[in-house]
């Protein structure tokens, strides 16, 4: 704030540019001291905004990959094997004892074909899954489950269409039915 102040003789008395103004206004024999604390308000506002921004940015998490895994917990869950995974598609297929499960990647982690996966693979929704092959817990969204081979192919073609005359084959898994 840059406000020129004038005394009785129309001359500027005192002015600080940018950081607030401390000035003395002289009128007859009475002195008035006015303190403008704009600089302190700016520092307080900037520090509060910086703190809020730091908290907001440190709370953002893209990938949830854990270490220190309780493997006993995960091995008690449903088991499956990744029979299809491609870098060009955000979906991958897991074969379980109940059929095929279609999972959408959450974040950037995608298990590779042949990985053994443990988790609740028989209900839809966003869930934590355990990749035992690489000892990684990750998050995925189960969109379809308990499908047969042809339904899994059709669902995958719907979400990740191939060009004409292209065929997608699932890996043969060792999951027993």
C-alpha positions as CSV (number, residue, x, y, z in Angstrom):
1,X,0.0,0.0,0.0
2,X,1.6,3.3,-1.1
3,X,-0.4,6.3,0.3
4,X,1.5,9.6,0.4
5,X,0.7,11.5,3.6
6,X,0.9,15.2,3.9
7,X,1.5,17.5,6.8
8,X,0.2,21.1,7.2
9,X,2.7,22.2,4.5
10,X,1.6,19.6,1.9
11,X,4.9,17.7,2.0
12,X,5.1,13.9,2.5
13,X,5.9,12.9,6.1
14,X,7.0,9.2,6.1
15,X,6.1,6.4,3.7
16,X,7.4,2.7,3.5
17,X,6.5,1.2,0.1
18,X,5.2,-2.4,-0.1
19,X,5.6,-3.6,3.4
20,X,3.0,-1.5,5.1
21,X,3.0,2.1,6.3
22,X,4.1,3.7,9.5
23,X,3.5,7.3,9.5
24,X,2.9,10.3,11.7
25,X,0.2,12.7,11.0
26,X,0.8,16.2,12.5
27,X,-2.1,18.5,12.9
28,X,-1.8,21.6,14.9
29,X,-0.2,20.5,18.2
30,X,-1.7,17.0,18.5
31,X,0.3,14.1,17.2
32,X,-1.4,11.0,16.0
33,X,0.6,7.8,15.5
34,X,-1.0,5.3,13.2
35,X,0.5,1.9,12.8
36,X,-0.5,-0.1,9.8
37,X,0.4,-3.7,10.3
38,X,-0.2,-4.9,6.8
39,X,3.3,-6.6,6.6
40,X,2.5,-8.7,9.7
41,X,-0.8,-9.7,8.2
42,X,0.8,-10.7,5.0
43,X,3.4,-12.8,6.7
44,X,0.8,-14.6,8.8
45,X,-1.4,-15.2,5.8
46,X,1.4,-16.6,3.7
47,X,2.7,-18.8,6.5
48,X,-0.8,-20.3,7.1
49,X,-1.3,-20.9,3.4
50,X,2.1,-22.5,3.1
51,X,1.4,-24.8,6.1
52,X,-2.0,-25.8,4.6
53,X,-0.4,-26.4,1.2
54,X,2.3,-28.6,2.7
55,X,-0.3,-30.6,4.6
56,X,-2.4,-31.1,1.5
57,X,0.5,-32.2,-0.7
58,X,1.9,-34.6,1.8
59,X,-1.5,-36.2,2.3
60,X,-1.8,-37.0,-1.4
61,X,-0.9,-40.6,-2.3
62,X,-0.9,-42.1,-5.8
63,X,0.3,-45.6,-5.2
64,X,-0.4,-47.6,-2.0
65,X,2.4,-50.1,-1.9
66,X,3.2,-51.5,1.6
67,X,6.2,-53.2,3.1
68,X,6.1,-55.3,6.3
69,X,3.4,-57.6,5.0
70,X,1.5,-60.1,7.2
71,X,1.6,-62.9,4.8
72,X,-0.5,-65.2,7.0
73,X,-3.4,-62.9,6.7
74,X,-3.2,-62.8,2.9
75,X,-2.7,-66.5,2.5
76,X,-6.1,-67.1,4.2
77,X,-7.8,-65.1,1.3
78,X,-8.9,-66.3,-2.1
79,X,-6.0,-67.2,-4.5
80,X,-5.8,-66.5,-8.2
81,X,-3.2,-66.2,-11.0
82,X,-2.9,-63.3,-13.5
83,X,-3.7,-64.9,-16.9
84,X,-3.8,-61.6,-18.9
85,X,-1.9,-58.3,-18.3
86,X,-0.9,-55.8,-20.9
87,X,0.8,-52.4,-20.8
88,X,-1.8,-51.0,-23.3
89,X,-4.8,-51.9,-21.2
90,X,-5.8,-50.7,-17.7
91,X,-7.5,-54.0,-17.0
92,X,-6.0,-57.4,-16.2
93,X,-7.6,-60.8,-15.7
94,X,-7.1,-63.2,-12.7
95,X,-8.2,-66.8,-12.9
96,X,-9.5,-68.1,-9.5
97,X,-11.2,-71.4,-8.5
98,X,-14.6,-69.7,-9.1
99,X,-13.8,-68.4,-12.6
100,X,-12.2,-65.3,-14.0
101,X,-12.0,-61.9,-12.3
102,X,-11.6,-58.6,-14.2
103,X,-9.6,-56.0,-12.3
104,X,-8.9,-52.4,-13.2
105,X,-5.5,-50.9,-12.2
106,X,-5.5,-48.3,-9.4
107,X,-2.6,-46.0,-9.7
108,X,0.3,-47.2,-11.8
109,X,0.9,-50.7,-10.4
110,X,-0.1,-53.6,-12.6
111,X,0.8,-57.2,-11.8
112,X,2.6,-59.1,-14.5
113,X,1.2,-62.2,-16.2
114,X,1.7,-65.3,-14.1
115,X,1.7,-63.5,-10.8
116,X,0.0,-65.2,-7.9
117,X,-2.6,-62.8,-6.3
118,X,-4.4,-63.2,-2.9
119,X,-7.4,-61.1,-1.8
120,X,-11.1,-60.9,-1.8
121,X,-11.6,-61.7,-5.5
122,X,-15.3,-62.6,-5.4
123,X,-16.9,-59.2,-4.7
124,X,-16.7,-56.0,-6.8
125,X,-15.2,-52.8,-5.6
126,X,-11.8,-51.2,-4.8
127,X,-9.7,-53.6,-2.7
128,X,-6.2,-54.2,-1.5
129,X,-4.7,-57.3,-3.1
130,X,-1.5,-59.2,-2.4
131,X,1.0,-60.1,-5.1
132,X,2.8,-63.0,-3.5
133,X,5.2,-63.4,-6.5
134,X,6.7,-60.0,-5.8
135,X,5.6,-59.6,-2.1
136,X,3.7,-56.4,-2.8
137,X,0.3,-55.2,-1.5
138,X,-1.5,-53.0,-4.1
139,X,-4.9,-51.6,-4.8
140,X,-7.2,-52.7,-7.6
141,X,-10.8,-52.2,-8.6
142,X,-12.7,-55.5,-9.2
143,X,-15.3,-54.8,-11.9
144,X,-16.5,-58.4,-12.8
145,X,-16.0,-61.8,-11.1
146,X,-17.0,-65.4,-11.5
147,X,-17.0,-65.2,-15.3
148,X,-16.3,-68.1,-17.7
149,X,-13.6,-67.8,-20.3
150,X,-15.8,-66.3,-23.0
151,X,-17.4,-63.8,-20.7
152,X,-14.0,-62.7,-19.5
153,X,-12.9,-62.2,-23.1
154,X,-16.0,-60.2,-24.0
155,X,-15.6,-58.0,-20.9
156,X,-12.0,-57.4,-21.7
157,X,-12.9,-56.6,-25.3
158,X,-15.4,-54.1,-24.1
159,X,-12.9,-52.2,-21.9
160,X,-9.9,-52.7,-24.1
161,X,-11.0,-53.3,-27.7
162,X,-8.6,-54.9,-30.1
163,X,-8.4,-54.2,-33.8
164,X,-10.1,-56.4,-36.4
165,X,-8.9,-60.0,-36.8
166,X,-6.8,-59.8,-33.6
167,X,-7.2,-62.5,-31.0
168,X,-6.4,-62.2,-27.3
169,X,-5.3,-65.4,-25.5
170,X,-5.2,-65.9,-21.8
171,X,-2.2,-67.7,-20.2
172,X,-2.9,-71.3,-19.0
173,X,-2.9,-71.1,-15.2
174,X,-2.2,-73.7,-12.5
175,X,-5.3,-72.7,-10.5
176,X,-7.3,-75.9,-9.7
177,X,-11.0,-75.8,-10.1
